[in-house]
Amino acid sequence: MITCAERQEIVVDFGQYQPGDEVTLYSDDVPIVTFRIRDFAPDTTTIPEHLFDVPEYKVDPELPVKNVVLSGMDEEVMIDGKKFDMQRIDYEMPMGQAQIWDITSTNTMVGGMIHPYHMHGTAFQVISRNGHAPYPNETGLKDTVSINPHEHVRIKVLFNVPGVFMYHCHIIEHEDGGMMAQIKVVDPKHPDVQYHLMDHHTLMKAFAEERGVSMDDLWLGGMESYKKMGMHM
């Protein structure tokens, strides 16, 4: 199984079909996509046994394990007990140094649920699930990994570029509801670089002007989540 935003590279062989045929891919009994076969030339390419060498990032022993806690459902979703704030940096990490991150889901509501954890600006390696080897399809570089209820997933993270990046649950209702955080990646050669973080009022004002409505009449996904929790967006 793959979760929201996970990426897979798939080769489909239509060699046994004829122009005019249709092939539908299902998930259980739900049609996902239909392929309509046109005229094509045979392709005898052989897929190699070895596709990619995963880089071996040596973890910096001076960097502690970074713990990330995903919690809640509906309007109660949070990361590390906080909802997203556009003007808050939640964590700083040096560029070019690998660190272990431990991601867990503490959600106990209705039996819990899977959170697809996603990071911007990098591709990480999954190194374990509850202390065991990751799934066979998780041996390469990834930017999204599923976190099952009550599970600890450890990943190896390294950024090659400085800047401010987000990490979040990739269920759209959850990220809109504030299940996001920001990391500042610092270039050791230029540690004093400052980044302008947009504030929510400026963003809302721009959206209102773009749509020709007042700010009081503007609604954005996630606003109700913050209001129900009595939190600032």
C-alpha positions as CSV (number, residue, x, y, z in Angstrom):
1,M,0.0,0.0,0.0
2,I,1.1,3.6,-0.7
3,T,-0.3,6.7,0.9
4,C,-1.1,10.2,-0.2
5,A,1.8,11.8,-2.2
6,E,4.1,8.7,-2.1
7,R,5.7,8.3,-5.5
8,Q,6.2,5.0,-7.4
9,E,7.8,4.4,-10.8
10,I,5.8,1.7,-12.6
11,V,6.5,0.0,-16.0
12,V,3.3,-1.4,-17.6
13,D,3.7,-3.9,-20.5
14,F,0.8,-3.5,-23.0
15,G,2.5,-5.8,-25.5
16,Q,-0.3,-8.3,-25.5
17,Y,-2.9,-5.7,-26.3
18,Q,-4.1,-4.3,-29.7
19,P,-4.8,-0.8,-30.8
20,G,-8.3,0.1,-29.7
21,D,-8.2,-2.0,-26.5
22,E,-8.9,-0.4,-23.1
23,V,-7.3,-1.4,-19.8
24,T,-8.6,-0.1,-16.5
25,L,-6.6,-0.1,-13.3
26,Y,-8.8,-0.7,-10.2
27,S,-8.2,-0.3,-6.4
28,D,-10.6,-2.9,-5.0
29,D,-13.7,-2.2,-7.1
30,V,-13.0,1.4,-7.7
31,P,-11.6,2.3,-11.2
32,I,-8.5,4.5,-10.9
33,V,-7.3,5.1,-14.5
34,T,-8.1,3.8,-17.9
35,F,-5.4,3.3,-20.6
36,R,-6.6,3.5,-24.2
37,I,-4.2,1.6,-26.4
38,R,-3.2,3.4,-29.7
39,D,-0.8,2.3,-32.4
40,F,2.6,1.6,-30.9
41,A,6.0,0.2,-31.8
42,P,7.3,-2.8,-29.8
43,D,9.8,-2.0,-27.1
44,T,12.2,-4.8,-26.2
45,T,14.0,-2.8,-23.5
46,T,15.1,-5.0,-20.6
47,I,14.8,-3.5,-17.1
48,P,18.1,-3.8,-15.3
49,E,18.3,-5.7,-12.0
50,H,20.1,-2.7,-10.4
51,L,18.5,0.7,-10.9
52,F,20.0,3.1,-8.4
53,D,22.8,3.4,-5.8
54,V,21.3,4.9,-2.6
55,P,23.8,7.4,-1.2
56,E,25.3,6.5,2.2
57,Y,24.9,9.6,4.4
58,K,27.0,9.3,7.6
59,V,25.0,10.5,10.5
60,D,26.6,13.4,12.5
61,P,27.0,12.0,16.1
62,E,26.9,15.6,17.4
63,L,23.3,16.0,16.3
64,P,20.6,14.5,18.6
65,V,17.7,12.4,17.3
66,K,14.9,14.8,16.2
67,N,11.5,13.6,17.5
68,V,8.4,14.5,15.6
69,V,5.0,13.6,17.1
70,L,1.9,13.5,14.8
71,S,-1.4,13.7,16.8
72,G,-5.1,14.1,16.5
73,M,-7.8,13.9,13.8
74,D,-10.1,16.4,12.3
75,E,-9.6,19.9,13.8
76,E,-7.4,18.5,16.6
77,V,-4.5,17.6,14.3
78,M,-1.1,19.0,15.4
79,I,2.7,18.4,15.1
80,D,4.5,18.3,18.4
81,G,1.4,19.7,20.2
82,K,1.2,22.8,18.0
83,K,-0.6,24.0,14.9
84,F,1.2,25.6,12.0
85,D,2.2,29.3,12.4
86,M,3.5,31.0,9.3
87,Q,5.9,33.2,11.4
88,R,7.3,30.5,13.6
89,I,10.4,28.4,12.9
90,D,9.9,25.1,14.7
91,Y,13.4,23.7,14.2
92,E,16.8,24.6,12.9
93,M,19.3,22.1,11.3
94,P,22.7,22.6,9.7
95,M,23.0,22.1,5.9
96,G,25.1,19.2,4.8
97,Q,24.9,17.2,8.0
98,A,22.8,14.0,8.3
99,Q,20.5,13.5,11.2
100,I,18.2,10.8,12.5
101,W,14.5,11.9,12.8
102,D,12.0,9.7,14.7
103,I,8.5,10.2,13.5
104,T,5.6,8.8,15.5
105,S,1.8,8.9,15.4
106,T,0.1,9.1,18.8
107,N,-3.4,9.2,17.4
108,T,-5.7,7.0,19.5
109,M,-9.0,8.4,18.2
110,V,-11.3,5.8,16.5
111,G,-8.4,3.3,16.5
112,G,-6.0,5.8,15.0
113,M,-5.1,6.5,11.4
114,I,-2.2,6.6,9.0
115,H,-0.5,9.9,8.5
116,P,1.6,10.3,5.3
117,Y,4.5,12.4,6.6
118,H,6.1,14.6,3.9
119,M,9.2,16.9,3.9
120,H,10.0,19.7,1.5
121,G,13.5,20.5,0.2
122,T,15.1,17.1,0.6
123,A,14.8,13.3,0.0
124,F,15.3,11.1,3.1
125,Q,16.0,7.4,3.7
126,V,13.7,5.3,5.8
127,I,15.9,3.2,8.2
128,S,13.5,1.4,10.5
129,R,9.9,0.9,11.5
130,N,9.5,0.2,15.2
131,G,13.1,-1.0,15.2
132,H,12.6,-3.4,12.3
133,A,13.6,-3.1,8.6
134,P,11.5,-0.8,6.5
135,Y,9.2,-2.1,3.8
136,P,10.9,-3.4,0.6
137,N,9.5,-0.5,-1.4
138,E,11.1,2.0,1.1
139,T,14.8,1.2,0.3
140,G,15.4,4.2,-1.9
141,L,15.2,8.0,-1.4
142,K,11.7,9.3,-0.4
143,D,10.0,12.5,0.5
144,T,6.8,10.9,1.9
145,V,6.4,8.0,4.3
146,S,3.4,6.5,5.9
147,I,3.3,6.5,9.7
148,N,0.9,4.0,11.2
149,P,-0.9,4.5,14.5
150,H,1.5,4.0,17.5
151,E,4.4,3.5,15.2
152,H,7.9,4.9,15.3
153,V,9.5,5.4,11.9
154,R,13.1,6.5,11.8
155,I,14.5,8.4,8.8
156,K,17.9,9.8,7.8
157,V,17.6,13.4,6.8
158,L,20.1,15.6,5.0
159,F,19.6,19.0,3.4
160,N,21.9,20.2,0.6
161,V,20.4,23.7,0.3
162,P,19.7,26.3,2.9
163,G,16.3,27.9,3.5
164,V,13.0,27.5,5.2
165,F,11.1,24.3,4.4
166,M,7.9,22.7,5.6
167,Y,7.2,19.2,6.9
168,H,3.6,18.1,7.3
169,C,1.0,15.4,7.0
170,H,0.0,15.1,3.4
171,I,-3.7,14.5,4.0
172,I,-5.0,17.8,2.6
173,E,-7.6,18.3,5.4
174,H,-4.8,17.8,8.0
175,E,-2.2,20.1,6.4
176,D,-5.0,22.8,5.9
177,G,-5.9,22.3,9.6
178,G,-2.4,23.1,10.8
179,M,-0.6,19.7,10.9
180,M,2.5,21.4,9.5
181,A,5.8,22.8,10.9
182,Q,8.8,24.8,9.5
183,I,12.5,24.0,9.5
184,K,15.2,26.5,8.9
185,V,18.3,24.9,7.3
186,V,21.4,26.9,8.0
187,D,24.5,27.1,5.8
188,P,27.4,27.0,8.3
189,K,29.3,29.4,6.0
190,H,26.5,31.9,6.1
191,P,24.8,31.3,9.5
192,D,23.3,34.8,9.8
193,V,21.1,34.8,6.7
194,Q,17.6,35.9,7.6
195,Y,14.4,34.9,5.8
196,H,11.2,37.0,5.6
197,L,8.3,34.9,6.8
198,M,4.9,36.0,5.5
199,D,2.2,36.7,8.1
200,H,-1.3,35.3,7.9
201,H,-2.9,38.8,7.8
202,T,-0.9,39.8,4.7
203,L,-1.8,36.6,3.0
204,M,-5.5,36.9,3.8
205,K,-5.5,40.5,2.6
206,A,-3.9,39.5,-0.7
207,F,-6.5,36.7,-1.3
208,A,-9.3,39.1,-0.4
209,E,-8.1,41.7,-2.9
210,E,-7.6,39.1,-5.6
211,R,-11.2,37.8,-5.1
212,G,-12.7,41.3,-4.7
213,V,-14.3,40.5,-1.3
214,S,-13.8,41.8,2.2
215,M,-11.5,39.9,4.6
216,D,-14.6,39.1,6.8
217,D,-16.2,37.2,3.9
218,L,-13.0,35.3,3.0
219,W,-12.8,31.6,3.9
220,L,-9.7,29.4,3.6
221,G,-9.3,25.7,4.2
222,G,-8.2,25.1,7.8
223,M,-9.7,28.3,9.3
224,E,-12.5,26.4,11.1
225,S,-10.0,24.0,12.5
226,Y,-8.1,26.8,14.2
227,K,-11.3,28.5,15.4
228,K,-12.7,25.3,17.0
229,M,-9.4,24.9,18.9
230,G,-9.4,28.5,20.0
231,M,-6.0,29.0,18.3
232,H,-4.4,31.8,16.2
233,M,-4.0,30.9,12.5
